[in-house]
Amino acid sequence: MTDLHALETELLAAVTNASDEPALEAVRVAALGRNGSISTLLKTLGTMSPEARKEQGAVINGLKDRVTAAIAERKEALKQSALDQRLNTETLDVSLAVPEPPTEVGRIHPISQVVDELTAIFADMGFAVAEGPDIESDDYNFTKLNFPEGHPAREMQDTFFFQPKPDGSQLLLRTHTSPVQIRTMLAHKPPIRVIIPGRTYRSDSDQTHTPMFHQVEGLVIDTSSHLGHLKWILQEFCKAFFEVDQVNMRFRPSFFPFTEPSLEVDIQCRRDKGEVRFGEGDDWMEILGCGMVHPNVLRNCGLDPDEYQGFAWGLGIDRIAMLKYGMPDLRPFFEADVRWLSHYGFRPLDFPTLAGGLSG
């Protein structure tokens, strides 16, 4: 029979000498685990006579209770010691300002903010949002949009082409979001009312141009759409976006392969000390291009131009963000400077709404 007094002395000494909780856990397992020394003794009770089992059972269970209590006491002491050590080594400078929560420190990028503003404005007019891939085929980016092979307008795009495929075809980074117009007309029957915000790519870089920039286009296809509808939509958009009560707009003839007639739109403004004010003054600023969808584009999408007609427009998101929020240079939009974002960014919970104000 194991000397229980010696075993108890040994186990209690091991508990007392445990320097941390992992070491104490090892002592517990060695004593009370499935194959621990005390658990092994308890297993021998089944082989004893009833009288011996009654006597030895009380002694062994008493040993188990005393060791269990000693382990619990030591564990609490180790926890308190660790806490005291942590409190002695960690200090808090109560004179420091309370850190701002992430919802106060974080900022929404102006591009994301303006996209949300555009979506809020056009959703109120009944427009859905359409999206498409950044990598496009030459067919969707040019041919179906009425850019003939060898047309100078293809060269004006400064396109980023990928290496030709074995069959001679080439993919490219889309030069405008207009391919999504094609995808929408091929996938859905009229009536169609969508806006298309997204990234576009051209080989150009200076103070007002970057190789990657953002555009938003609008497309309406119906049986009775006309330029009067287009003018009203653009006027209401400019009033809501620039948050003015009235704007004067000037429509000038222009040329785009995918619209006929094509128009460029100027908006009345006043330039004063580096700032641009819309809805007042005697100056004009070009802001977007638009027009009636070319019959060839409708045919390329399987629509009968004798039955359907529509209009489209497009403008640069980066440019109207600069105009509205007074940003002089386009390049910081893409430089990830936290200081710039802290100055021009928007609070993450200030969602733009027409009722509450787009820009907060």
C-alpha positions in Angstrom: 0.0 0.0 0.0 1.3 3.4 -0.9 2.4 5.6 1.9 -0.4 8.2 1.7 1.2 10.6 4.1 4.4 10.7 2.0 2.4 11.1 -1.2 0.4 13.9 0.3 3.6 15.7 1.5 5.1 15.3 -2.0 2.0 16.6 -3.9 1.4 19.6 -1.6 5.1 20.5 -2.0 4.7 20.3 -5.8 1.6 22.5 -5.6 3.4 25.1 -3.4 6.5 25.1 -5.7 4.5 25.5 -9.0 5.7 28.8 -10.4 2.9 29.5 -12.9 -0.4 28.1 -14.0 0.9 25.7 -16.6 3.2 24.1 -14.0 0.3 23.9 -11.6 -1.8 22.2 -14.2 0.9 19.6 -14.7 0.8 18.9 -11.0 -3.0 18.5 -11.1 -2.9 16.1 -14.0 -0.1 14.1 -12.3 -2.3 13.7 -9.2 -5.9 13.9 -10.3 -5.8 13.1 -14.0 -7.1 9.8 -15.5 -3.8 8.1 -14.7 -2.8 10.3 -11.8 -1.4 9.0 -8.5 -4.6 9.7 -6.5 -6.9 8.4 -9.3 -4.9 5.2 -9.4 -5.4 4.7 -5.7 -9.2 5.2 -6.1 -9.2 2.5 -8.8 -7.9 0.0 -6.3 -11.0 0.4 -4.0 -12.9 -2.1 -6.1 -10.6 -4.9 -5.3 -10.9 -4.5 -1.5 -13.3 -6.0 1.0 -16.2 -3.8 2.1 -14.6 -3.0 5.4 -11.3 -2.1 3.9 -13.0 -0.2 1.1 -14.9 1.9 3.6 -11.7 2.7 5.6 -9.4 3.3 2.7 -12.0 5.2 0.7 -12.4 7.8 3.3 -8.6 8.3 3.6 -8.0 8.5 -0.1 -10.9 10.8 -0.8 -9.8 13.0 2.1 -6.3 13.2 0.4 -8.0 14.0 -2.9 -10.0 16.8 -1.3 -7.0 18.4 0.4 -4.9 18.3 -2.8 -7.8 19.7 -4.8 -8.2 22.6 -2.3 -4.5 23.3 -2.3 -4.4 23.4 -6.1 -7.4 25.8 -6.2 -5.8 28.0 -3.6 -2.5 28.1 -5.4 -4.2 28.8 -8.7 -5.9 31.9 -7.2 -2.6 33.0 -5.7 -0.9 32.7 -9.0 -3.6 34.7 -10.8 -3.4 37.5 -8.2 0.4 37.5 -8.5 0.2 37.8 -12.3 -2.3 40.6 -12.0 -0.1 42.5 -9.5 2.9 42.1 -11.8 0.9 43.4 -14.7 -0.4 46.4 -12.7 3.2 47.2 -11.6 4.6 47.1 -15.1 1.7 48.7 -17.1 1.1 52.4 -16.6 -1.6 54.6 -18.0 -1.0 58.3 -18.5 -4.3 59.8 -17.4 -3.2 63.2 -18.8 -3.4 61.9 -22.4 -6.5 62.6 -24.4 -9.1 59.8 -24.8 -8.4 58.0 -28.1 -11.1 58.6 -30.7 -13.1 55.5 -31.7 -12.6 54.1 -35.2 -15.9 55.5 -36.4 -14.5 59.0 -35.6 -11.0 58.5 -36.9 -11.8 56.6 -40.1 -12.7 58.5 -43.3 -14.6 57.6 -46.5 -12.6 58.5 -49.6 -14.1 61.4 -51.6 -14.6 59.1 -54.7 -16.6 56.6 -52.6 -18.6 59.5 -51.2 -19.4 61.0 -54.6 -20.4 57.6 -56.0 -22.8 57.3 -53.0 -24.1 60.8 -53.8 -24.7 60.0 -57.4 -26.5 56.8 -56.5 -28.8 58.6 -54.1 -29.7 61.2 -56.7 -30.4 58.9 -59.6 -32.1 56.2 -57.5 -34.6 59.0 -56.6 -35.2 59.3 -60.3 -35.8 55.6 -60.7 -32.4 54.5 -62.0 -30.7 51.2 -61.2 -26.9 50.7 -60.9 -25.2 48.5 -63.5 -21.6 47.2 -63.4 -19.2 45.4 -65.7 -15.6 44.1 -65.8 -12.6 46.4 -66.1 -11.0 44.1 -68.7 -13.1 44.2 -71.9 -13.0 43.0 -75.5 -12.3 45.3 -78.4 -15.8 44.4 -79.6 -17.6 45.8 -76.6 -15.3 48.7 -75.9 -15.2 50.0 -79.5 -16.9 48.1 -82.3 -20.4 47.7 -80.9 -20.2 51.4 -79.8 -19.9 52.4 -83.5 -16.1 52.9 -83.5 -15.2 51.6 -87.0 -11.9 49.8 -87.5 -9.1 52.4 -88.0 -11.3 55.3 -86.8 -9.2 58.1 -85.2 -11.4 58.0 -82.1 -9.8 54.7 -81.3 -6.4 56.3 -81.1 -7.8 59.2 -79.0 -8.5 56.7 -76.2 -4.8 55.9 -75.5 -5.8 52.4 -74.8 -3.9 49.8 -72.6 -4.0 46.6 -74.7 -3.1 43.1 -73.5 -0.9 40.8 -75.6 -2.8 39.3 -78.6 -4.4 35.9 -78.2 -3.4 33.1 -80.7 -6.5 33.9 -82.8 -5.3 37.6 -83.1 -8.0 39.1 -80.8 -6.9 41.4 -78.0 -8.4 42.2 -74.6 -7.9 45.7 -73.1 -8.5 47.8 -70.0 -11.8 49.6 -70.7 -11.4 53.2 -71.7 -14.9 54.2 -70.6 -17.8 52.6 -68.8 -19.8 52.5 -72.1 -19.2 48.8 -72.6 -21.6 48.2 -69.7 -24.3 50.0 -71.8 -23.8 47.3 -74.4 -23.9 44.5 -71.9 -27.1 46.0 -70.4 -28.8 46.3 -73.7 -27.9 42.8 -74.7 -29.0 41.3 -71.4 -32.3 43.3 -70.7 -35.2 44.4 -72.8 -36.3 48.0 -72.7 -37.3 50.1 -70.9 -33.8 50.5 -69.4 -32.8 53.2 -66.9 -29.3 52.6 -65.4 -26.3 54.5 -64.2 -22.8 53.0 -64.5 -20.1 54.1 -62.1 -16.7 52.5 -62.3 -13.0 52.6 -63.0 -11.6 53.4 -66.5 -8.1 53.4 -67.9 -6.2 55.6 -70.4 -2.5 56.2 -70.9 -2.5 59.8 -69.6 -1.1 61.5 -66.5 -0.9 65.1 -65.3 -2.5 67.4 -62.8 -6.0 66.7 -64.1 -5.5 63.2 -65.7 -4.4 59.9 -64.3 -4.0 56.5 -66.0 -6.9 55.1 -63.9 -9.9 57.3 -63.2 -13.6 57.1 -62.5 -16.6 57.7 -64.7 -20.3 57.5 -64.4 -22.6 57.1 -67.3 -26.3 57.0 -67.6 -28.5 55.2 -70.2 -32.2 55.4 -70.9 -33.8 53.3 -73.6 -37.5 53.5 -74.3 -40.0 53.9 -77.1 -40.5 57.7 -76.5 -37.3 59.0 -74.8 -36.1 62.3 -76.2 -33.7 65.2 -75.6 -36.2 67.0 -73.4 -36.1 64.2 -70.9 -32.3 64.2 -71.0 -32.1 67.9 -70.4 -34.4 67.7 -67.4 -32.5 64.8 -65.8 -29.1 66.5 -66.2 -30.5 69.8 -64.8 -32.0 68.1 -61.8 -28.8 66.1 -61.2 -26.7 69.2 -61.2 -29.0 71.1 -58.8 -29.0 68.1 -56.4 -25.3 67.3 -56.6 -24.0 70.9 -56.3 -26.7 71.6 -53.8 -28.0 74.8 -55.5 -31.5 76.0 -56.1 -31.1 76.8 -59.8 -28.6 76.1 -62.6 -28.3 77.4 -66.1 -27.0 74.9 -68.6 -25.7 75.3 -72.2 -25.9 72.5 -74.7 -23.4 72.7 -77.6 -23.1 70.4 -80.6 -20.3 67.9 -80.5 -19.3 64.4 -81.8 -19.2 61.0 -80.2 -19.3 57.8 -82.3 -22.0 56.2 -80.1 -24.5 59.1 -80.0 -26.3 61.2 -82.7 -26.9 64.0 -82.2 -24.1 64.5 -79.7 -23.9 67.4 -77.2 -21.5 68.8 -74.7 -22.9 70.5 -71.6 -21.7 73.7 -69.9 -22.9 74.8 -66.5 -23.1 78.4 -65.4 -20.5 79.3 -62.7 -18.5 82.0 -61.1 -14.8 81.8 -60.5 -13.5 83.7 -57.5 -10.2 83.4 -55.7 -9.6 79.9 -56.9 -13.1 78.7 -56.0 -15.8 77.7 -58.4 -19.4 78.6 -57.5 -22.3 77.0 -59.5 -25.7 78.5 -60.1 -24.4 82.1 -60.3 -21.9 84.3 -62.2 -21.4 84.9 -65.9 -18.8 82.2 -66.7 -19.3 78.7 -68.1 -17.6 75.3 -67.4 -17.9 72.2 -69.5 -19.0 69.4 -67.3 -20.2 66.4 -69.4 -21.0 64.9 -72.7 -24.3 63.4 -73.8 -26.6 62.6 -76.8 -29.2 60.3 -78.3 -28.0 56.7 -78.6 -26.8 56.1 -82.2 -29.1 53.8 -84.3 -26.1 51.7 -85.1 -25.4 51.0 -81.4 -29.1 49.9 -81.0 -28.8 47.6 -84.0 -25.6 46.1 -82.6 -27.5 45.2 -79.4 -30.4 43.7 -81.3 -32.8 46.6 -80.8 -34.8 48.1 -83.6 -34.1 51.8 -83.9 -37.5 52.3 -85.5 -39.1 51.1 -82.3 -36.7 52.2 -79.6 -34.6 55.2 -79.0 -32.7 56.5 -76.0 -30.1 58.8 -74.6 -26.9 58.5 -72.7 -24.5 60.8 -70.8 -21.1 60.5 -69.1 -18.9 62.5 -66.8 -15.8 62.1 -64.7 -16.4 61.3 -61.1 -13.0 62.5 -60.1 -13.5 65.8 -61.8 -16.9 66.7 -60.3 -15.5 65.7 -56.9 -12.7 68.2 -57.4 -15.2 70.9 -58.5 -17.6 70.3 -55.6 -15.1 69.9 -52.8 -12.3 72.3 -53.9 -9.5 69.9 -54.6 -6.9 71.5 -56.9 -5.0 68.3 -57.9 -6.2 64.9 -59.0 -3.0 62.9 -58.2 -3.5 62.9 -54.3 -6.7 60.9 -54.9 -4.5 57.9 -55.5 -1.5 58.5 -53.2 -3.0 57.1 -50.0 -1.8 60.0 -47.9 -3.7 59.7 -44.6 -3.3 63.4 -43.9 -5.0 64.3 -47.2 -7.8 61.7 -46.5 -8.3 63.1 -43.0 -8.8 66.6 -44.5 -11.0 65.8 -47.5 -12.5 62.5 -46.4 -16.0 62.0 -44.9 -17.2 60.4 -41.7 -18.2 56.8 -42.3 -21.6 57.0 -40.8 -22.7 60.2 -42.6 -24.6 58.6 -45.4 -25.6 61.0 -48.2 -29.4 61.4 -48.6 -31.4 63.9 -50.5 -33.5 64.7 -47.5 -30.6 65.1 -45.0 -28.1 66.7 -47.4 -25.7 64.9 -49.7 -22.4 66.1 -48.2 -23.5 66.2 -44.5 
